[in-house]
Amino acid sequence: MKHLTVKLSTPNGLFFTASASSIDLRTKDGCFHVHSGHQSFLNMVHATEITCLTTDGIYVFDLSNAVAGLKGRTFTVLAERIRRIEPDGVPNSPP
């Protein structure tokens, strides 16, 4: 599977970017998995959490007032606020 480029941004600018082999997005209505084979989309449902599996490890972020979209192999999240949280049960996650 080809990797996706993940870009997380706030009104202050780019917060995080990485190449991810796996993306899980949690919304108020449920969760879904994003992969490079998906068609482009814009999700207007408020995203609340994103988990990215990268070559450097697992990154989990809490999102406030966020929307997400996939165009080609770039997955973009625009959020009012983004906060990194520790993934559950993952020792030695990257800083």
Biopython code that builds the backbone (N, CA, C, O; Angstrom):
import numpy as np
from Bio.PDB.StructureBuilder import StructureBuilder

atoms = [
    (1, "MET", "N", (0.842, -1.173, 0.000)),
    (1, "MET", "CA", (0.000, 0.000, 0.000)),
    (1, "MET", "C", (0.891, 1.240, 0.000)),
    (1, "MET", "O", (1.907, 1.286, 0.693)),
    (2, "LYS", "N", (0.505, 2.230, -0.774)),
    (2, "LYS", "CA", (1.225, 3.490, -0.808)),
    (2, "LYS", "C", (0.842, 4.323, 0.402)),
    (2, "LYS", "O", (-0.290, 4.270, 0.882)),
    (3, "HIS", "N", (1.796, 5.084, 0.880)),
    (3, "HIS", "CA", (1.558, 5.927, 2.043)),
    (3, "HIS", "C", (0.777, 7.178, 1.669)),
    (3, "HIS", "O", (0.780, 7.626, 0.522)),
    (4, "LEU", "N", (0.109, 7.722, 2.676)),
    (4, "LEU", "CA", (-0.594, 8.992, 2.546)),
    (4, "LEU", "C", (0.215, 10.080, 3.244)),
    (4, "LEU", "O", (0.865, 9.825, 4.258)),
    (5, "THR", "N", (0.172, 11.276, 2.707)),
    (5, "THR", "CA", (0.746, 12.418, 3.396)),
    (5, "THR", "C", (-0.336, 12.991, 4.296)),
    (5, "THR", "O", (-1.442, 13.276, 3.838)),
    (6, "VAL", "N", (-0.022, 13.160, 5.575)),
    (6, "VAL", "CA", (-0.961, 13.711, 6.547)),
    (6, "VAL", "C", (-0.505, 15.122, 6.885)),
    (6, "VAL", "O", (0.665, 15.353, 7.189)),
    (7, "LYS", "N", (-1.452, 16.069, 6.828)),
    (7, "LYS", "CA", (-1.166, 17.452, 7.195)),
    (7, "LYS", "C", (-2.232, 17.918, 8.172)),
    (7, "LYS", "O", (-3.419, 17.926, 7.849)),
    (8, "LEU", "N", (-1.800, 18.313, 9.383)),
    (8, "LEU", "CA", (-2.702, 18.837, 10.393)),
    (8, "LEU", "C", (-2.392, 20.320, 10.561)),
    (8, "LEU", "O", (-1.247, 20.697, 10.806)),
    (9, "SER", "N", (-3.421, 21.161, 10.428)),
    (9, "SER", "CA", (-3.219, 22.608, 10.515)),
    (9, "SER", "C", (-4.248, 23.258, 11.430)),
    (9, "SER", "O", (-5.364, 22.768, 11.597)),
    (10, "THR", "N", (-3.832, 24.385, 12.019)),
    (10, "THR", "CA", (-4.704, 25.241, 12.814)),
    (10, "THR", "C", (-4.670, 26.629, 12.178)),
    (10, "THR", "O", (-3.929, 26.836, 11.217)),
    (11, "PRO", "N", (-5.446, 27.577, 12.682)),
    (11, "PRO", "CA", (-5.352, 28.939, 12.151)),
    (11, "PRO", "C", (-3.945, 29.538, 12.273)),
    (11, "PRO", "O", (-3.609, 30.485, 11.561)),
    (12, "ASN", "N", (-3.128, 28.989, 13.171)),
    (12, "ASN", "CA", (-1.757, 29.468, 13.340)),
    (12, "ASN", "C", (-0.775, 28.873, 12.335)),
    (12, "ASN", "O", (0.381, 29.294, 12.279)),
    (13, "GLY", "N", (-1.221, 27.897, 11.542)),
    (13, "GLY", "CA", (-0.342, 27.291, 10.541)),
    (13, "GLY", "C", (-0.244, 25.782, 10.684)),
    (13, "GLY", "O", (-1.011, 25.154, 11.415)),
    (14, "LEU", "N", (0.721, 25.216, 9.966)),
    (14, "LEU", "CA", (0.930, 23.769, 9.950)),
    (14, "LEU", "C", (1.383, 23.298, 11.324)),
    (14, "LEU", "O", (2.339, 23.832, 11.886)),
    (15, "PHE", "N", (0.693, 22.296, 11.864)),
    (15, "PHE", "CA", (0.979, 21.764, 13.193)),
    (15, "PHE", "C", (1.801, 20.481, 13.117)),
    (15, "PHE", "O", (2.702, 20.263, 13.927)),
    (16, "PHE", "N", (1.481, 19.623, 12.125)),
    (16, "PHE", "CA", (2.127, 18.315, 12.002)),
    (16, "PHE", "C", (1.996, 17.840, 10.571)),
    (16, "PHE", "O", (0.960, 18.034, 9.936)),
    (17, "THR", "N", (3.045, 17.218, 10.065)),
    (17, "THR", "CA", (2.971, 16.560, 8.765)),
    (17, "THR", "C", (3.849, 15.312, 8.805)),
    (17, "THR", "O", (4.906, 15.304, 9.436)),
    (18, "ALA", "N", (3.401, 14.259, 8.124)),
    (18, "ALA", "CA", (4.141, 13.001, 8.095)),
    (18, "ALA", "C", (3.600, 12.135, 6.969)),
    (18, "ALA", "O", (2.535, 12.401, 6.412)),
    (19, "SER", "N", (4.342, 11.112, 6.653)),
    (19, "SER", "CA", (3.895, 10.082, 5.731)),
    (19, "SER", "C", (3.351, 8.942, 6.578)),
    (19, "SER", "O", (4.052, 8.420, 7.444)),
    (20, "ALA", "N", (2.102, 8.554, 6.331)),
    (20, "ALA", "CA", (1.454, 7.541, 7.171)),
    (20, "ALA", "C", (0.992, 6.352, 6.338)),
    (20, "ALA", "O", (0.502, 6.504, 5.219)),
    (21, "SER", "N", (1.160, 5.168, 6.913)),
    (21, "SER", "CA", (0.662, 3.953, 6.260)),
    (21, "SER", "C", (-0.758, 3.650, 6.692)),
    (21, "SER", "O", (-1.460, 2.871, 6.047)),
    (22, "SER", "N", (-1.188, 4.280, 7.805)),
    (22, "SER", "CA", (-2.519, 4.028, 8.339)),
    (22, "SER", "C", (-3.027, 5.279, 9.032)),
    (22, "SER", "O", (-2.285, 5.939, 9.759)),
    (23, "ILE", "N", (-4.310, 5.608, 8.804)),
    (23, "ILE", "CA", (-4.945, 6.747, 9.456)),
    (23, "ILE", "C", (-6.315, 6.301, 9.945)),
    (23, "ILE", "O", (-7.111, 5.752, 9.183)),
    (24, "ASP", "N", (-6.577, 6.544, 11.214)),
    (24, "ASP", "CA", (-7.901, 6.307, 11.774)),
    (24, "ASP", "C", (-8.426, 7.634, 12.283)),
    (24, "ASP", "O", (-7.753, 8.334, 13.039)),
    (25, "LEU", "N", (-9.635, 7.974, 11.862)),
    (25, "LEU", "CA", (-10.239, 9.242, 12.237)),
    (25, "LEU", "C", (-11.497, 8.980, 13.051)),
    (25, "LEU", "O", (-12.388, 8.249, 12.618)),
    (26, "ARG", "N", (-11.561, 9.583, 14.230)),
    (26, "ARG", "CA", (-12.742, 9.463, 15.088)),
    (26, "ARG", "C", (-13.566, 10.731, 14.921)),
    (26, "ARG", "O", (-13.030, 11.839, 14.932)),
    (27, "THR", "N", (-14.865, 10.559, 14.767)),
    (27, "THR", "CA", (-15.787, 11.684, 14.668)),
    (27, "THR", "C", (-16.851, 11.535, 15.751)),
    (27, "THR", "O", (-16.877, 10.535, 16.469)),
    (28, "LYS", "N", (-17.712, 12.512, 15.863)),
    (28, "LYS", "CA", (-18.806, 12.419, 16.834)),
    (28, "LYS", "C", (-19.777, 11.305, 16.468)),
    (28, "LYS", "O", (-20.521, 10.825, 17.324)),
    (29, "ASP", "N", (-19.777, 10.888, 15.196)),
    (29, "ASP", "CA", (-20.703, 9.855, 14.728)),
    (29, "ASP", "C", (-20.084, 8.470, 14.615)),
    (29, "ASP", "O", (-20.786, 7.513, 14.288)),
    (30, "GLY", "N", (-18.782, 8.336, 14.878)),
    (30, "GLY", "CA", (-18.128, 7.043, 14.772)),
    (30, "GLY", "C", (-16.706, 7.178, 14.267)),
    (30, "GLY", "O", (-16.148, 8.275, 14.234)),
    (31, "CYS", "N", (-16.118, 6.048, 13.870)),
    (31, "CYS", "CA", (-14.729, 6.021, 13.416)),
    (31, "CYS", "C", (-14.658, 5.478, 11.993)),
    (31, "CYS", "O", (-15.519, 4.712, 11.561)),
    (32, "PHE", "N", (-13.613, 5.891, 11.272)),
    (32, "PHE", "CA", (-13.354, 5.258, 9.991)),
    (32, "PHE", "C", (-11.863, 5.253, 9.700)),
    (32, "PHE", "O", (-11.098, 6.083, 10.192)),
    (33, "HIS", "N", (-11.486, 4.283, 8.880)),
    (33, "HIS", "CA", (-10.098, 4.075, 8.491)),
    (33, "HIS", "C", (-9.897, 4.671, 7.106)),
    (33, "HIS", "O", (-10.730, 4.483, 6.220)),
    (34, "VAL", "N", (-8.800, 5.386, 6.919)),
    (34, "VAL", "CA", (-8.504, 6.017, 5.630)),
    (34, "VAL", "C", (-7.276, 5.347, 5.045)),
    (34, "VAL", "O", (-6.279, 5.142, 5.739)),
    (35, "HIS", "N", (-7.351, 5.004, 3.761)),
    (35, "HIS", "CA", (-6.184, 4.437, 3.081)),
    (35, "HIS", "C", (-6.040, 5.068, 1.704)),
    (35, "HIS", "O", (-6.938, 5.766, 1.232)),
    (36, "SER", "N", (-4.898, 4.814, 1.060)),
    (36, "SER", "CA", (-4.571, 5.488, -0.196)),
    (36, "SER", "C", (-5.499, 5.114, -1.343)),
    (36, "SER", "O", (-5.511, 5.805, -2.362)),
    (37, "GLY", "N", (-6.269, 4.053, -1.214)),
    (37, "GLY", "CA", (-7.182, 3.652, -2.270)),
    (37, "GLY", "C", (-8.516, 4.386, -2.257)),
    (37, "GLY", "O", (-9.299, 4.258, -3.198)),
    (38, "HIS", "N", (-8.786, 5.152, -1.203)),
    (38, "HIS", "CA", (-10.039, 5.896, -1.117)),
    (38, "HIS", "C", (-10.106, 7.002, -2.159)),
    (38, "HIS", "O", (-9.087, 7.553, -2.575)),
    (39, "GLN", "N", (-11.321, 7.310, -2.568)),
    (39, "GLN", "CA", (-11.553, 8.443, -3.455)),
    (39, "GLN", "C", (-11.471, 9.727, -2.642)),
    (39, "GLN", "O", (-11.639, 9.702, -1.423)),
    (40, "SER", "N", (-11.218, 10.831, -3.298)),
    (40, "SER", "CA", (-11.161, 12.119, -2.617)),
    (40, "SER", "C", (-12.502, 12.420, -1.954)),
    (40, "SER", "O", (-13.557, 12.073, -2.486)),
    (41, "PHE", "N", (-12.455, 13.067, -0.789)),
    (41, "PHE", "CA", (-13.680, 13.424, -0.085)),
    (41, "PHE", "C", (-13.402, 14.580, 0.855)),
    (41, "PHE", "O", (-12.250, 14.875, 1.174)),
    (42, "LEU", "N", (-14.455, 15.222, 1.290)),
    (42, "LEU", "CA", (-14.395, 16.230, 2.340)),
    (42, "LEU", "C", (-15.396, 15.816, 3.398)),
    (42, "LEU", "O", (-16.571, 15.616, 3.093)),
    (43, "ASN", "N", (-14.954, 15.685, 4.627)),
    (43, "ASN", "CA", (-15.811, 15.257, 5.721)),
    (43, "ASN", "C", (-16.171, 16.486, 6.544)),
    (43, "ASN", "O", (-15.327, 17.035, 7.253)),
    (44, "MET", "N", (-17.420, 16.914, 6.449)),
    (44, "MET", "CA", (-17.854, 18.087, 7.194)),
    (44, "MET", "C", (-18.292, 17.740, 8.620)),
    (44, "MET", "O", (-18.611, 18.633, 9.405)),
    (45, "VAL", "N", (-18.309, 16.437, 8.957)),
    (45, "VAL", "CA", (-18.626, 16.014, 10.313)),
    (45, "VAL", "C", (-17.416, 16.354, 11.184)),
    (45, "VAL", "O", (-16.273, 16.184, 10.759)),
    (46, "HIS", "N", (-17.664, 16.821, 12.367)),
    (46, "HIS", "CA", (-16.564, 17.231, 13.243)),
    (46, "HIS", "C", (-15.702, 16.040, 13.651)),
    (46, "HIS", "O", (-16.169, 15.112, 14.311)),
    (47, "ALA", "N", (-14.445, 16.085, 13.245)),
    (47, "ALA", "CA", (-13.472, 15.079, 13.658)),
    (47, "ALA", "C", (-13.015, 15.412, 15.070)),
    (47, "ALA", "O", (-12.822, 16.582, 15.398)),
    (48, "THR", "N", (-12.840, 14.397, 15.908)),
    (48, "THR", "CA", (-12.447, 14.633, 17.294)),
    (48, "THR", "C", (-11.077, 14.058, 17.644)),
    (48, "THR", "O", (-10.451, 14.491, 18.610)),
    (49, "GLU", "N", (-10.608, 13.079, 16.858)),
    (49, "GLU", "CA", (-9.314, 12.459, 17.145)),
    (49, "GLU", "C", (-8.780, 11.801, 15.889)),
    (49, "GLU", "O", (-9.544, 11.254, 15.094)),
    (50, "ILE", "N", (-7.463, 11.854, 15.709)),
    (50, "ILE", "CA", (-6.826, 11.187, 14.580)),
    (50, "ILE", "C", (-5.637, 10.388, 15.090)),
    (50, "ILE", "O", (-4.881, 10.852, 15.943)),
    (51, "THR", "N", (-5.481, 9.181, 14.558)),
    (51, "THR", "CA", (-4.346, 8.320, 14.871)),
    (51, "THR", "C", (-3.625, 8.020, 13.564)),
    (51, "THR", "O", (-4.239, 7.566, 12.599)),
    (52, "CYS", "N", (-2.312, 8.277, 13.536)),
    (52, "CYS", "CA", (-1.503, 8.069, 12.342)),
    (52, "CYS", "C", (-0.387, 7.085, 12.652)),
    (52, "CYS", "O", (0.351, 7.258, 13.622)),
    (53, "LEU", "N", (-0.267, 6.058, 11.832)),
    (53, "LEU", "CA", (0.844, 5.114, 11.946)),
    (53, "LEU", "C", (1.890, 5.525, 10.923)),
    (53, "LEU", "O", (1.657, 5.434, 9.718)),
    (54, "THR", "N", (3.047, 5.978, 11.408)),
    (54, "THR", "CA", (4.126, 6.430, 10.546)),
    (54, "THR", "C", (5.336, 5.530, 10.738)),
    (54, "THR", "O", (5.326, 4.652, 11.601)),
    (55, "THR", "N", (6.369, 5.737, 9.946)),
    (55, "THR", "CA", (7.592, 4.963, 10.117)),
    (55, "THR", "C", (8.278, 5.311, 11.434)),
    (55, "THR", "O", (9.092, 4.531, 11.928)),
    (56, "ASP", "N", (7.959, 6.475, 12.014)),
    (56, "ASP", "CA", (8.528, 6.894, 13.300)),
    (56, "ASP", "C", (7.702, 6.421, 14.482)),
    (56, "ASP", "O", (8.132, 6.583, 15.624)),
    (57, "GLY", "N", (6.536, 5.847, 14.250)),
    (57, "GLY", "CA", (5.687, 5.369, 15.333)),
    (57, "GLY", "C", (4.258, 5.829, 15.186)),
    (57, "GLY", "O", (3.837, 6.267, 14.116)),
    (58, "ILE", "N", (3.515, 5.726, 16.274)),
    (58, "ILE", "CA", (2.098, 6.079, 16.292)),
    (58, "ILE", "C", (1.942, 7.476, 16.890)),
    (58, "ILE", "O", (2.497, 7.780, 17.946)),
    (59, "TYR", "N", (1.189, 8.307, 16.205)),
    (59, "TYR", "CA", (0.874, 9.643, 16.676)),
    (59, "TYR", "C", (-0.634, 9.757, 16.837)),
    (59, "TYR", "O", (-1.388, 9.378, 15.941)),
    (60, "VAL", "N", (-1.077, 10.280, 17.985)),
    (60, "VAL", "CA", (-2.502, 10.475, 18.245)),
    (60, "VAL", "C", (-2.711, 11.942, 18.617)),
    (60, "VAL", "O", (-1.972, 12.503, 19.426)),
    (61, "PHE", "N", (-3.732, 12.553, 18.012)),
    (61, "PHE", "CA", (-4.021, 13.958, 18.260)),
    (61, "PHE", "C", (-5.494, 14.140, 18.595)),
    (61, "PHE", "O", (-6.367, 13.532, 17.975)),
    (62, "ASP", "N", (-5.754, 14.987, 19.584)),
    (62, "ASP", "CA", (-7.099, 15.413, 19.945)),
    (62, "ASP", "C", (-7.403, 16.649, 19.095)),
    (62, "ASP", "O", (-6.579, 17.559, 19.005)),
    (63, "LEU", "N", (-8.581, 16.683, 18.473)),
    (63, "LEU", "CA", (-8.956, 17.762, 17.555)),
    (63, "LEU", "C", (-10.187, 18.502, 18.060)),
    (63, "LEU", "O", (-11.132, 17.883, 18.549)),
    (64, "SER", "N", (-10.175, 19.831, 17.942)),
    (64, "SER", "CA", (-11.335, 20.638, 18.295)),
    (64, "SER", "C", (-11.832, 21.375, 17.059)),
    (64, "SER", "O", (-11.059, 22.024, 16.355)),
    (65, "ASN", "N", (-13.148, 21.266, 16.802)),
    (65, "ASN", "CA", (-13.780, 21.928, 15.651)),
    (65, "ASN", "C", (-13.011, 21.656, 14.361)),
    (65, "ASN", "O", (-12.553, 22.585, 13.697)),
    (66, "ALA", "N", (-12.875, 20.389, 14.015)),
    (66, "ALA", "CA", (-12.052, 19.979, 12.877)),
    (66, "ALA", "C", (-12.880, 19.419, 11.732)),
    (66, "ALA", "O", (-13.918, 18.791, 11.937)),
    (67, "VAL", "N", (-12.394, 19.662, 10.528)),
    (67, "VAL", "CA", (-12.911, 19.018, 9.332)),
    (67, "VAL", "C", (-11.729, 18.327, 8.662)),
    (67, "VAL", "O", (-10.582, 18.732, 8.848)),
    (68, "ALA", "N", (-12.007, 17.289, 7.886)),
    (68, "ALA", "CA", (-10.947, 16.518, 7.249)),
    (68, "ALA", "C", (-11.285, 16.274, 5.789)),
    (68, "ALA", "O", (-12.454, 16.191, 5.412)),
    (69, "GLY", "N", (-10.252, 16.162, 4.980)),
    (69, "GLY", "CA", (-10.464, 15.886, 3.570)),
    (69, "GLY", "C", (-9.321, 15.088, 2.994)),
    (69, "GLY", "O", (-8.186, 15.187, 3.459)),
    (70, "LEU", "N", (-9.618, 14.298, 1.983)),
    (70, "LEU", "CA", (-8.623, 13.511, 1.267)),
    (70, "LEU", "C", (-8.664, 13.926, -0.188)),
    (70, "LEU", "O", (-9.717, 13.870, -0.823)),
    (71, "LYS", "N", (-7.524, 14.343, -0.725)),
    (71, "LYS", "CA", (-7.415, 14.664, -2.140)),
    (71, "LYS", "C", (-6.176, 13.964, -2.658)),
    (71, "LYS", "O", (-5.058, 14.269, -2.244)),
    (72, "GLY", "N", (-6.382, 13.018, -3.569)),
    (72, "GLY", "CA", (-5.266, 12.198, -4.032)),
    (72, "GLY", "C", (-4.739, 11.382, -2.873)),
    (72, "GLY", "O", (-5.485, 10.616, -2.262)),
    (73, "ARG", "N", (-3.451, 11.538, -2.559)),
    (73, "ARG", "CA", (-2.868, 10.825, -1.424)),
    (73, "ARG", "C", (-2.477, 11.783, -0.295)),
    (73, "ARG", "O", (-1.585, 11.484, 0.498)),
    (74, "THR", "N", (-3.155, 12.941, -0.229)),
    (74, "THR", "CA", (-2.908, 13.885, 0.854)),
    (74, "THR", "C", (-4.163, 14.005, 1.713)),
    (74, "THR", "O", (-5.233, 14.368, 1.225)),
    (75, "PHE", "N", (-4.015, 13.696, 2.992)),
    (75, "PHE", "CA", (-5.111, 13.778, 3.947)),
    (75, "PHE", "C", (-4.876, 15.015, 4.802)),
    (75, "PHE", "O", (-3.864, 15.106, 5.496)),
    (76, "THR", "N", (-5.802, 15.965, 4.756)),
    (76, "THR", "CA", (-5.644, 17.247, 5.439)),
    (76, "THR", "C", (-6.709, 17.409, 6.507)),
    (76, "THR", "O", (-7.885, 17.122, 6.281)),
    (77, "VAL", "N", (-6.281, 17.874, 7.675)),
    (77, "VAL", "CA", (-7.194, 18.199, 8.769)),
    (77, "VAL", "C", (-7.011, 19.669, 9.106)),
    (77, "VAL", "O", (-5.892, 20.135, 9.319)),
    (78, "LEU", "N", (-8.116, 20.390, 9.152)),
    (78, "LEU", "CA", (-8.115, 21.782, 9.589)),
    (78, "LEU", "C", (-8.882, 21.830, 10.901)),
    (78, "LEU", "O", (-10.047, 21.438, 10.963)),
    (79, "ALA", "N", (-8.226, 22.310, 11.945)),
    (79, "ALA", "CA", (-8.838, 22.304, 13.279)),
    (79, "ALA", "C", (-8.594, 23.624, 13.989)),
    (79, "ALA", "O", (-7.585, 24.295, 13.774)),
    (80, "GLU", "N", (-9.541, 23.973, 14.838)),
    (80, "GLU", "CA", (-9.368, 25.162, 15.662)),
    (80, "GLU", "C", (-8.216, 24.961, 16.646)),
    (80, "GLU", "O", (-7.433, 25.875, 16.904)),
    (81, "ARG", "N", (-8.130, 23.726, 17.198)),
    (81, "ARG", "CA", (-7.074, 23.403, 18.153)),
    (81, "ARG", "C", (-6.664, 21.954, 17.963)),
    (81, "ARG", "O", (-7.510, 21.091, 17.732)),
    (82, "ILE", "N", (-5.371, 21.685, 18.059)),
    (82, "ILE", "CA", (-4.835, 20.321, 17.972)),
    (82, "ILE", "C", (-3.920, 20.112, 19.170)),
    (82, "ILE", "O", (-3.099, 20.967, 19.502)),
    (83, "ARG", "N", (-4.078, 18.946, 19.818)),
    (83, "ARG", "CA", (-3.250, 18.621, 20.968)),
    (83, "ARG", "C", (-2.782, 17.181, 20.832)),
    (83, "ARG", "O", (-3.599, 16.283, 20.623)),
    (84, "ARG", "N", (-1.491, 16.950, 20.946)),
    (84, "ARG", "CA", (-0.952, 15.596, 20.877)),
    (84, "ARG", "C", (-1.242, 14.873, 22.177)),
    (84, "ARG", "O", (-1.060, 15.431, 23.259)),
    (85, "ILE", "N", (-1.697, 13.622, 22.073)),
    (85, "ILE", "CA", (-1.936, 12.802, 23.253)),
    (85, "ILE", "C", (-1.178, 11.493, 23.101)),
    (85, "ILE", "O", (-0.850, 11.080, 21.989)),
    (86, "GLU", "N", (-0.904, 10.850, 24.218)),
    (86, "GLU", "CA", (-0.196, 9.576, 24.183)),
    (86, "GLU", "C", (-1.131, 8.472, 23.724)),
    (86, "GLU", "O", (-2.248, 8.352, 24.227)),
    (87, "PRO", "N", (-0.683, 7.662, 22.769)),
    (87, "PRO", "CA", (-1.517, 6.531, 22.345)),
    (87, "PRO", "C", (-1.628, 5.503, 23.463)),
    (87, "PRO", "O", (-0.647, 5.211, 24.146)),
    (88, "ASP", "N", (-2.816, 4.960, 23.647)),
    (88, "ASP", "CA", (-3.053, 3.965, 24.694)),
    (88, "ASP", "C", (-2.265, 2.696, 24.417)),
    (88, "ASP", "O", (-2.327, 2.135, 23.323)),
    (89, "GLY", "N", (-1.527, 2.256, 25.422)),
    (89, "GLY", "CA", (-0.837, 0.971, 25.330)),
    (89, "GLY", "C", (0.345, 0.940, 24.388)),
    (89, "GLY", "O", (0.776, -0.142, 23.988)),
    (90, "VAL", "N", (0.889, 2.098, 24.015)),
    (90, "VAL", "CA", (2.030, 2.107, 23.105)),
    (90, "VAL", "C", (3.238, 2.658, 23.854)),
    (90, "VAL", "O", (3.364, 3.873, 24.009)),
    (91, "PRO", "N", (4.131, 1.783, 24.321)),
    (91, "PRO", "CA", (5.316, 2.270, 25.016)),
    (91, "PRO", "C", (6.294, 2.897, 24.034)),
    (91, "PRO", "O", (6.337, 2.524, 22.862)),
    (92, "ASN", "N", (7.060, 3.830, 24.510)),
    (92, "ASN", "CA", (8.125, 4.449, 23.729)),
    (92, "ASN", "C", (7.625, 5.124, 22.460)),
    (92, "ASN", "O", (8.287, 5.057, 21.424)),
    (93, "SER", "N", (6.472, 5.772, 22.526)),
    (93, "SER", "CA", (5.998, 6.508, 21.354)),
    (93, "SER", "C", (6.894, 7.728, 21.167)),
    (93, "SER", "O", (7.460, 8.232, 22.137)),
    (94, "PRO", "N", (7.028, 8.210, 19.919)),
    (94, "PRO", "CA", (7.928, 9.322, 19.656)),
    (94, "PRO", "C", (7.443, 10.599, 20.321)),
    (94, "PRO", "O", (6.252, 10.735, 20.603)),
    (95, "PRO", "N", (8.358, 11.548, 20.578)),
    (95, "PRO", "CA", (7.962, 12.812, 21.224)),
    (95, "PRO", "C", (7.066, 13.670, 20.368)),
    (95, "PRO", "O", (6.662, 14.753, 20.790)),
]
sb = StructureBuilder()
sb.init_structure("model")
sb.init_model(0)
sb.init_chain("A")
sb.init_seg("    ")
for serial, (resi, resn, name, xyz) in enumerate(atoms, 1):
    if name == "N":
        sb.init_residue(resn, " ", resi, " ")
    sb.init_atom(name, np.array(xyz, "f"), 0.0, 1.0, " ", f" {name:<3s}", serial, name[0])
structure = sb.get_structure()
